[in-house]
Amino acid sequence: MTTGRPSPGTSGPALDSACVALRSFVHRSGALRAQAMLPSDSDGPSAVVSCVRLGPLEIATAGRTVQLPHDIVLDGPEPDLGELRPLPPFEVSAARGEVAGMIGGLDLLSHALVKVAEALGPRAVVVVEMESMTPDTPLVLSARVGEPLLVTLGEESFDL
């Protein structure tokens, strides 16, 4: 694992955009973690980009992981995340398939997550982990352009 400045193969417009978008989502929503899988294109390998609250950004590609400082300056547009703001933890029940929280909170998250997926491209997959009232069962949302949003509670998954 390397830290510091991006090195060849771990930087570029797609990776910079992913880092900027995920960091923005985490800051604006209060998410525990945001990750994106960027599929390979003709120029290089697939990559997984991760951002946690106030932790380093991580880029895993071609069998190696690089950590970048959370506050690193990167080129890349910040996606329009609408009215997204920090939300209190959700109440979740995997057994009942229920998510309860602030009115409109799940809609806010869903809209912003789709915007991140759109910013990263039609083949990218974006996954975010939100805090719940049950620490061992976080609320996990997954998005891919053109597909229904997926909500995962523990071992159970549901289309939104």
C-alpha positions in Angstrom: 0.0 0.0 0.0 1.3 3.4 -1.0 0.4 6.8 0.4 0.7 10.3 -0.9 0.5 11.6 -4.4 -1.3 9.7 -7.1 1.2 7.6 -9.2 0.9 6.5 -12.9 -1.9 4.1 -13.2 -3.7 5.3 -10.1 -4.7 8.7 -11.4 -6.7 10.0 -14.3 -10.0 11.7 -15.1 -12.2 8.7 -14.2 -10.4 8.0 -10.9 -10.2 11.7 -10.0 -13.9 12.1 -10.7 -14.7 9.0 -8.6 -12.7 10.3 -5.6 -14.3 13.8 -5.8 -17.8 12.4 -6.2 -17.5 9.9 -3.4 -15.8 12.3 -1.0 -18.6 14.8 -1.7 -21.3 12.2 -1.1 -19.7 11.2 2.3 -19.3 14.8 3.4 -22.8 15.9 2.4 -24.6 12.8 3.6 -22.7 11.7 6.7 -22.2 8.3 5.1 -19.9 5.8 6.8 -18.4 4.7 3.5 -18.9 5.2 -0.2 -17.3 3.0 -2.9 -17.3 2.8 -6.6 -16.3 0.0 -8.9 -15.1 1.4 -12.2 -14.9 -1.3 -14.9 -11.9 -1.5 -17.1 -11.8 0.2 -20.4 -9.5 -0.2 -23.3 -6.8 1.8 -21.5 -6.5 0.0 -18.2 -7.7 -2.3 -15.4 -10.8 -2.1 -13.3 -10.5 0.0 -10.1 -12.3 0.2 -6.8 -12.3 3.6 -5.2 -13.3 4.0 -1.5 -13.9 6.9 0.8 -14.7 6.8 4.5 -15.4 9.6 6.9 -12.2 11.6 7.4 -10.1 8.6 6.4 -7.8 8.3 3.4 -9.2 7.8 -0.1 -8.2 4.3 -1.4 -7.8 3.3 -5.0 -7.4 -0.5 -5.6 -6.4 -1.5 -9.1 -4.1 -4.0 -10.9 -3.4 -5.8 -7.6 -2.2 -2.8 -5.6 -3.9 -0.3 -3.3 -2.9 3.3 -3.0 -4.0 5.6 -0.2 -4.4 9.3 -0.8 -4.9 11.9 1.9 -8.6 12.7 2.5 -8.1 16.4 1.7 -6.0 15.9 -1.5 -6.8 18.3 -4.3 -8.0 16.4 -7.4 -9.2 17.5 -10.8 -12.8 16.4 -11.3 -16.2 17.9 -11.3 -18.3 17.6 -8.1 -21.7 16.1 -9.1 -24.9 18.0 -8.3 -26.2 16.1 -5.3 -29.3 18.3 -4.9 -30.5 18.9 -1.3 -28.4 16.1 0.2 -27.5 16.8 3.8 -26.5 14.7 6.9 -29.4 12.5 8.1 -29.9 10.9 11.5 -29.3 7.1 11.7 -32.1 5.1 10.1 -34.1 2.4 11.9 -33.8 -0.8 9.9 -35.3 -4.3 10.1 -33.9 -6.9 7.7 -36.5 -9.4 8.9 -39.4 -7.1 7.9 -37.6 -5.3 5.1 -38.2 -2.0 6.7 -36.3 1.3 6.7 -37.6 4.2 8.9 -36.1 7.6 9.2 -36.6 11.2 8.5 -39.5 11.8 6.0 -37.9 12.0 2.5 -34.5 10.9 3.8 -34.3 7.7 1.7 -35.4 9.7 -1.4 -32.7 12.3 -0.8 -30.1 9.6 -0.6 -31.4 7.7 -3.6 -31.5 10.8 -5.8 -27.9 11.8 -4.8 -26.6 8.3 -5.2 -28.0 8.0 -8.8 -26.3 11.4 -9.6 -23.0 9.9 -8.4 -23.5 6.8 -10.5 -24.4 8.9 -13.6 -21.3 11.1 -13.1 -19.1 8.0 -13.0 -20.5 6.4 -16.2 -23.0 3.7 -17.2 -21.0 0.7 -16.2 -19.8 2.0 -12.8 -21.4 0.6 -9.6 -21.7 2.9 -6.5 -22.3 1.5 -3.0 -22.8 3.6 0.2 -23.1 2.5 3.8 -25.3 4.7 6.0 -25.5 4.6 9.8 -28.5 2.8 11.3 -29.8 2.5 14.9 -28.6 -1.1 14.8 -24.9 -0.9 14.4 -24.5 -4.5 13.1 -27.1 -3.8 10.3 -26.1 -0.7 8.4 -28.3 0.6 5.6 -26.5 -0.1 2.3 -27.6 1.4 -1.0 -26.2 0.4 -4.4 -26.8 2.2 -7.7 -25.9 1.6 -11.3 -27.2 3.8 -14.2 -30.4 2.3 -15.7 -31.0 -0.3 -12.9 -33.2 -0.1 -9.8 -31.6 1.1 -6.7 -30.8 -1.8 -4.4 -31.2 -1.6 -0.6 -29.4 -4.1 1.5 -30.2 -4.7 5.2 -28.0 -7.4 6.7 -28.2 -10.4 4.4 -31.4 -9.2 2.7 -31.6 -7.1 -0.5 -34.6 -5.2 -1.9 -35.2 -3.1 -5.1 -36.3 0.4 -4.2 
